[in-house]
Amino acid sequence: MTAFAAIAATVVLGLLAVFQLALVAGAPLGHLAWGGQSRVLPTRLRIGSVVSIAIYALIAAVLLERAGLIRLFGDPGLVQVAVWVVFAYFALGILLNAISRSTPERYTMVPVTLVLAALSLVVALG
């Protein structure tokens, strides 16, 4: 179950990375991210999207290592702490997306972060 949850979370993170890459490229999807204030993101938020992609990759690596599918970090104690940080990050993301002024962002990102929080919790407990 832990491996499935880690792989499923990695797939969702990959889809989010593609979404963020589209935002970086200027796709008019800004109403779904970063508070929904700009249809096409300004430069500072595009940079934020690039940073998000890097964070997603790191999170995926932590989840996959905790599930025993890769070995990248080497320190199991560090990975155990990191996976709980990942869970907390997504749990906080649920709240932050829920209070967004953008209705499309709330309806899209709350379920996504809820799924990621649940999957990361399964991995953390595994």
C-alpha positions as CSV (number, residue, x, y, z in Angstrom):
1,M,0.0,0.0,0.0
2,T,2.9,2.4,0.8
3,A,4.5,1.9,-2.6
4,F,1.1,2.4,-4.4
5,A,0.5,5.7,-2.4
6,A,4.0,6.9,-3.2
7,I,3.6,6.2,-6.9
8,A,0.1,7.7,-7.0
9,A,1.4,10.9,-5.2
10,T,4.3,11.1,-7.7
11,V,1.9,10.9,-10.6
12,V,-0.3,13.7,-9.1
13,L,2.9,15.8,-8.5
14,G,4.0,15.1,-12.1
15,L,0.6,16.4,-13.3
16,L,1.0,19.5,-11.1
17,A,4.5,20.0,-12.5
18,V,3.1,20.0,-16.0
19,F,0.4,22.5,-14.9
20,Q,3.1,24.8,-13.3
21,L,5.2,24.5,-16.5
22,A,2.2,25.6,-18.5
23,L,1.9,28.6,-16.2
24,V,5.6,29.4,-16.6
25,A,5.1,29.3,-20.4
26,G,2.3,31.8,-20.2
27,A,-0.8,29.7,-20.4
28,P,-3.9,31.6,-19.3
29,L,-4.5,29.3,-16.3
30,G,-3.5,31.7,-13.5
31,H,-7.0,31.7,-12.1
32,L,-6.3,28.2,-10.8
33,A,-3.1,29.1,-8.9
34,W,-1.3,31.7,-6.8
35,G,-4.5,33.2,-5.5
36,G,-6.1,33.4,-8.9
37,Q,-5.5,37.1,-9.3
38,S,-3.8,36.9,-12.8
39,R,-5.0,34.9,-15.8
40,V,-1.4,35.0,-17.2
41,L,1.2,35.0,-14.4
42,P,3.5,37.9,-14.0
43,T,7.3,37.1,-13.9
44,R,7.5,36.8,-10.1
45,L,4.8,34.2,-10.0
46,R,6.3,32.3,-13.0
47,I,9.5,32.1,-10.9
48,G,7.4,30.8,-8.1
49,S,6.0,28.1,-10.5
50,V,9.6,27.0,-11.4
51,V,10.4,26.7,-7.6
52,S,7.2,24.7,-7.2
53,I,8.3,22.2,-9.8
54,A,11.6,21.7,-8.0
55,I,9.7,21.3,-4.7
56,Y,7.4,18.7,-6.3
57,A,10.5,16.7,-7.5
58,L,12.0,16.8,-4.0
59,I,8.7,15.7,-2.4
60,A,8.4,12.9,-4.9
61,A,11.9,11.7,-4.1
62,V,11.1,11.7,-0.4
63,L,7.9,9.8,-0.8
64,L,9.5,7.2,-3.2
65,E,12.5,6.7,-0.8
66,R,10.2,6.3,2.2
67,A,8.3,3.6,0.3
68,G,11.6,1.8,-0.5
69,L,11.3,2.4,-4.2
70,I,14.5,4.5,-4.6
71,R,17.6,5.2,-2.6
72,L,18.7,8.8,-2.9
73,F,19.1,10.4,0.6
74,G,20.6,7.4,2.5
75,D,19.5,8.5,6.0
76,P,16.3,6.7,7.0
77,G,15.8,9.0,10.0
78,L,16.1,12.1,7.8
79,V,13.6,10.6,5.3
80,Q,11.1,9.7,8.1
81,V,11.2,13.3,9.3
82,A,11.0,14.7,5.8
83,V,7.9,12.6,4.9
84,W,6.1,14.1,8.0
85,V,7.1,17.6,6.8
86,V,5.6,16.7,3.4
87,F,2.4,15.6,5.0
88,A,2.3,18.9,7.0
89,Y,3.0,20.9,3.9
90,F,0.0,19.3,2.1
91,A,-2.2,19.6,5.2
92,L,-1.4,23.3,5.3
93,G,-2.0,23.5,1.5
94,I,-5.5,22.3,2.0
95,L,-6.2,25.3,4.3
96,L,-4.4,27.8,2.2
97,N,-6.2,26.7,-1.0
98,A,-9.5,26.7,0.9
99,I,-9.2,30.3,1.8
100,S,-8.2,31.4,-1.7
101,R,-10.3,34.3,-3.1
102,S,-10.3,32.4,-6.4
103,T,-13.3,30.0,-6.6
104,P,-11.8,28.0,-9.4
105,E,-8.6,27.6,-7.4
106,R,-10.5,26.4,-4.4
107,Y,-12.5,23.9,-6.3
108,T,-9.5,22.6,-8.1
109,M,-6.6,22.7,-5.7
110,V,-8.4,21.8,-2.4
111,P,-9.2,18.3,-3.7
112,V,-5.7,17.9,-5.2
113,T,-4.0,18.8,-1.9
114,L,-6.4,16.7,0.0
115,V,-5.5,13.7,-2.1
116,L,-1.8,14.5,-1.7
117,A,-2.1,14.9,2.0
118,A,-3.9,11.5,2.3
119,L,-1.3,9.8,0.1
120,S,1.6,11.3,2.0
121,L,0.0,10.2,5.3
122,V,-0.2,6.6,4.0
123,V,3.5,6.8,3.1
124,A,4.5,8.4,6.4
125,L,2.6,5.7,8.4
126,G,3.9,2.9,6.2
